[in-house]
Amino acid sequence: MIVLWIILGIIVVLGLGLALSYNRFVSQRNLIRNAFANIDTELRRRYDLIPNLVETVKGYAAHEREVFEDVARTRSAAAATSGQSPAAQAAAEGPFVAALGRLFAVAENYPELKANQNFLALQGELSNTEDRIQAARRFYNANVQDYNRRVQSFPSRFVANSFGFKEEEFFEIPEAERAVVGAAPRVDFESRLGGIGDSTPTPPATSAPDAGTGAPSG
């Protein structure tokens, strides 16, 4: 009889452990999705700022047609990936951030433009948006790191495999695009332009490239 109670106790403990692990996977996955939605919102906010920025620069450097076309093309390509996977959006961000770098490099050659109030306001808005993108990306990647660690670890791996919890993608620009961003002119305007495509690569092995506060692992 005692053995039977012991067996039942073990079964109950295992059942509770499985339920808790499953619920935690669900919570982490929802947190990751919400975190990525925040990244997407900030990226779209930046896309909306660019046309006015380009028009302002055009007023002083109308002959820089190739740069303007490059910004417009890469912006459209990046915006078209909204709602797609993190990998798809990150891949499109690389060329766009590089084009923005070239646009601000052009602006550096025109002192009157740099003193233009509309340009300064747009510059400040873009700077604030970049900071928010950076914060959202760090938070997202940190939570993906914790989630993926649980997917890979025992015994939570058993729950993940049983209920279809797969590893999530980091928001990380591929190496090929990093080279493009790294070669592009970088202009400091009170913040980091193109923070998502920072020129110092820290590619993940099995963990996220960024430190941040995410859901606890285990």
N, C-alpha and C positions, 0 to 999 in steps of 0.2 A: 504493500500500500504506500509506504514511504517513497519507494522508487517511482511509483506512478505519479505521486505529487511532484516529485523532482522533475520528472519528464514534462509534466504539464507546465510547471514553472518555467522550464527552459523554453518551451514552445511559446508561452506568453511573452517572455522577455524578447525572444527573437522576433515575434510578431510586432511588438512595440518598436523595436529597433528598426525594422523594415519600414514601418509606417512613418516614423520620425525622419528617417533618411529620405524617403520618398517626398514627404512634405517639404523638406529642406531643399531638395532638388527643384521642386516646383517654385519655391520662393526665390531661389537664386536665379532660375531661368527668367522669371518675371522681372526681377531686378535688372538683369542684363538687358532685357528688351526695353525697359523704360530708360535705362542709361543710354542705349543706342539711339532711342528716339530723341533724347536731348541733344546728342551730337548732330543728328540730322536736322533738328530745328535750328541750331546755330549755324550749320553749313548753309542752309537755305537763306538765313538772315544775311550772311556774308555775300551770297550770290546776288541778293537784292541790292546791296550797296554798290556793286561794281559798275553797273551802267552809268550812274551819276558820276562816279569817280573818273571813269574813262572820258566822259564828256567834258569834265572840268580840265583834265590834262590836255585834251584835244584843243581847247581854247588857246593853249600856249605852245603846243607842239604838234600841230596838225599834220606835219610831214612824217611823223612816226607811225605811218599807217600799218606797217607790218606788226609792230608791237600791239596796236589796238586790235587788229584782227586776230592775233594769237590769243590775247586775253578773252575776246569774245568767243572764239572757237573752243578753248579749253574750259571756259565757264559753262558753255552750253553742254559740253560733254560731261562735265562733273555733275551739273544739275540733273541731267538725264538719268543718273544712277540713283537718285533719291528713291528710297524704298527698296533698293536692292540689298545684296549682302554687304557686310562690312568690308570684305576684301574688294568687292567691285567699287565701292565708293572710295576707299582708300587709294586704289590704283588710279582712279580718275583725278584725285586730288593732287597727285605729284606734278603733272604738267601744268595744272591750273596755278598752283602755288609758285612754280617756276616763272610762269608768265607774269604773275603779279610782281614778282621780284624785279623783272625787267621793266615793268611799268614804273615802279618807284625809282628805279635807276635812271630812267628818262627824266622823271620829275626832279631829280637832284641837279640836273643841268639848267634848271630854270628858277632862279631865286624869286622872281615875281610870283611864280606859281606856288612856291612853298610858303609864300606870305598870304596867299589867297584864303579868305576866311571860309569859303565853301570847301576848298580843298582841305584845310586844317580840320574842319568839322567832320568831313568824311573820313579823314585819316584817323581821327580820334575814335570814331564809331567802329572802324575796322580794327583798330588796336584793341578796343574793348571786346569785340567779338572774338578776336584771336585768343584772348585770355580765357574767355568762356569755353571756346572749343578745346583748348588745352586742358582745362579743368574737367570737362565732360569726358574727354578721351582718357585721361588718367583714371578717372572713376570707373569708366567702362572696362578698360583693360585690367584693372585690379580685380574687378568682380569676375571677369572671364578667367583670370588666372586661378582664383580660388575655386570656381566652379569646375574648371578643367582638371584641377588637381584631384578633386573628389571623384570625377569620372574615371580617372586613371588609377585611383588608390583602392586598396582592399580594406574593408569589405564593401564600401560604398560603390565600388565598381560593379559588384554583383547586382545591386539595385539599378544602377544606370543601364546595364545591359538588359536587364529584365523588363524595364519600362521605357526603353528607347530614348534615354537621355544621351545625346551626342555632345562631343566637344564643340564649343563655340569658337568663332573666329575673332582674332584680335583685330583692332582697327590699326593696321600697320601698312605703311607704304612699302611695296616690294623693292628689292635691291636695285632693280633696273631703273625704277623711277627715282630712287634716292640719289642715284648718280646724276640725273638731270637736275634735281633740286640743288644738290651740292655744287653743281657747276654754275648755277644761276647767280646773278648779282644779288646780294642781300643788303637791304636797306633797313636801318634801325629807326623806327619812328615811335619811340617811347615804349616799344614792346617787341615781340618777336613776330615778324611777318612770316606767314606760312609755318606756324608752329607744328602743324600736323606733319609737314615734310621736313622736319629739322634735319640739318645737314650732317649731324653726328649720329650715325646709325647705331641702334642698339637692338638688333634683331633678336627675337625670342628664340630660345631653344625649346623648352617645354613650359616656359612661364612667360608672363607678360613683360614687355619692355619697360613699363612704367610702374613706379611705385605709387600707391594710392590707397585710399581707405575703401575697402569693399566688404563684402559679406565674409564672415569668418570661415575658415576652412576646417576640415576634419571629418 
